[in-house]
Amino acid sequence: MADETFSADERAAMKELAAERRRAKGTKGAAKLEADRKAVDDAIAAMSDADRALAETIHEIIENVAPDLDPKTWYGMPAYAREGKVIVFFKPADKFKVRYAELGFNEFAALDDGPMWGTAFAVTSIGDEEVARIRDLVAKAAA
């Protein structure tokens, strides 16, 4: 019955989350940070060419704009956290067989802007304007 409740992609994401939690319990401090960095690098390397190009650019932006955020995987996706709480993540299009990749922000991101604000942004390509917008969003989210 459980197989009918969740799609194969959802089940795979849950398995990835369980592996991430096991990895987190098995390591601490600098070793954990290094293991998490490697997991992000591996997740990006495993993406399709189009998603990988976007993820690499976003990863570089986040590393430069918010170096205090810790890279980690979250449901198998590259994510960046503070004190274990994911602030920003990249959702590749091919992983979920959708039309576009997403740059997403969780509730811990400081993006509040009145009674309504965006928390996910479709990304199909990244040029100079998008780099500037991503830099601004990440800086605000990580503040």
C-alpha positions as CSV (number, residue, x, y, z in Angstrom):
1,M,0.0,0.0,0.0
2,A,2.8,2.4,0.8
3,D,4.1,2.0,-2.8
4,E,0.8,3.5,-4.0
5,T,1.0,6.4,-1.6
6,F,4.3,7.8,-2.8
7,S,5.9,8.0,-6.2
8,A,9.2,6.4,-6.9
9,D,10.8,9.8,-6.9
10,E,9.3,10.6,-3.5
11,R,10.4,7.3,-2.1
12,A,13.9,7.9,-3.4
13,A,14.0,11.4,-1.8
14,M,12.9,9.9,1.5
15,K,15.7,7.3,1.3
16,E,18.2,10.1,0.5
17,L,17.0,12.0,3.6
18,A,17.4,8.9,5.8
19,A,21.0,8.5,4.4
20,E,21.7,12.2,5.2
21,R,20.5,11.7,8.8
22,R,22.6,8.6,9.2
23,R,25.6,10.6,7.9
24,A,24.9,13.4,10.3
25,K,24.8,11.1,13.3
26,G,28.1,9.4,12.3
27,T,30.2,12.5,12.0
28,K,30.8,15.7,13.9
29,G,32.5,19.0,13.5
30,A,35.0,19.5,10.7
31,A,34.5,15.9,9.5
32,K,30.7,16.4,9.2
33,L,31.2,19.6,7.3
34,E,33.6,17.9,4.9
35,A,31.3,15.0,4.4
36,D,28.4,17.3,3.7
37,R,30.5,19.4,1.3
38,K,31.4,16.2,-0.6
39,A,27.7,15.1,-0.6
40,V,26.8,18.4,-2.2
41,D,29.6,18.1,-4.8
42,D,28.5,14.6,-5.6
43,A,24.9,15.6,-5.9
44,I,25.8,18.3,-8.3
45,A,28.1,16.1,-10.3
46,A,25.3,13.5,-10.7
47,M,22.9,16.0,-12.3
48,S,22.1,16.3,-16.0
49,D,24.2,18.9,-17.9
50,A,21.6,21.6,-17.8
51,D,20.8,21.2,-14.1
52,R,24.5,20.8,-13.2
53,A,25.4,24.1,-14.9
54,L,22.7,25.9,-12.9
55,A,23.6,24.2,-9.7
56,E,27.3,25.0,-10.1
57,T,26.6,28.7,-10.6
58,I,24.1,28.9,-7.7
59,H,26.6,27.0,-5.5
60,E,29.4,29.4,-6.3
61,I,27.1,32.4,-5.7
62,I,26.0,31.1,-2.3
63,E,29.6,30.2,-1.3
64,N,30.6,33.8,-2.1
65,V,27.6,35.7,-0.7
66,A,26.9,33.6,2.4
67,P,30.0,31.7,3.3
68,D,28.6,31.1,6.8
69,L,25.9,28.8,5.5
70,D,26.9,25.2,5.6
71,P,26.5,23.1,2.4
72,K,24.6,19.9,2.9
73,T,22.2,17.7,0.9
74,W,18.5,17.9,1.7
75,Y,16.4,15.1,0.2
76,G,19.4,14.6,-2.1
77,M,19.4,18.2,-3.3
78,P,22.1,20.8,-2.7
79,A,21.1,22.9,0.3
80,Y,22.7,25.5,2.5
81,A,22.0,25.6,6.2
82,R,22.6,27.5,9.4
83,E,22.7,25.5,12.7
84,G,21.3,22.5,10.7
85,K,18.3,24.4,9.4
86,V,18.1,24.7,5.6
87,I,17.9,28.3,4.4
88,V,18.2,27.8,0.7
89,F,18.2,24.8,-1.7
90,F,18.4,24.0,-5.4
91,K,15.8,21.6,-6.8
92,P,17.0,20.2,-10.1
93,A,14.3,19.8,-12.9
94,D,15.4,16.3,-14.0
95,K,15.3,14.9,-10.5
96,F,11.5,15.4,-10.3
97,K,10.9,15.3,-14.1
98,V,9.5,18.9,-14.1
99,R,9.8,21.7,-16.6
100,Y,12.2,23.9,-14.6
101,A,14.7,23.8,-11.8
102,E,14.0,25.9,-8.6
103,L,15.9,28.0,-6.2
104,G,14.0,27.6,-3.0
105,F,14.0,29.1,0.5
106,N,12.7,27.7,3.7
107,E,10.9,29.5,6.5
108,F,14.3,30.1,8.2
109,A,15.2,32.5,5.3
110,A,14.9,36.2,6.2
111,L,12.9,37.0,3.0
112,D,9.8,38.4,4.8
113,D,8.4,41.3,2.7
114,G,5.0,42.3,4.0
115,P,2.2,39.8,4.2
116,M,3.3,37.8,1.1
117,W,6.7,37.0,-0.6
118,G,8.2,34.5,-2.9
119,T,10.0,31.4,-1.5
120,A,10.7,29.5,-4.7
121,F,11.9,30.8,-8.1
122,A,11.9,28.9,-11.4
123,V,15.4,28.9,-13.0
124,T,15.9,28.0,-16.6
125,S,19.2,29.9,-17.3
126,I,21.4,32.3,-15.4
127,G,22.8,35.4,-16.9
128,D,24.1,38.6,-15.3
129,E,20.7,39.8,-14.2
130,E,19.9,36.5,-12.6
131,V,23.2,36.4,-10.9
132,A,22.5,39.8,-9.3
133,R,19.0,38.7,-8.3
134,I,20.2,35.4,-6.8
135,R,23.0,37.3,-4.9
136,D,20.4,39.7,-3.5
137,L,18.0,36.9,-2.5
138,V,20.7,34.8,-0.8
139,A,22.2,37.8,1.0
140,K,18.7,38.8,2.3
141,A,17.8,35.2,3.2
142,A,21.1,34.6,5.1
143,A,20.9,37.9,7.0
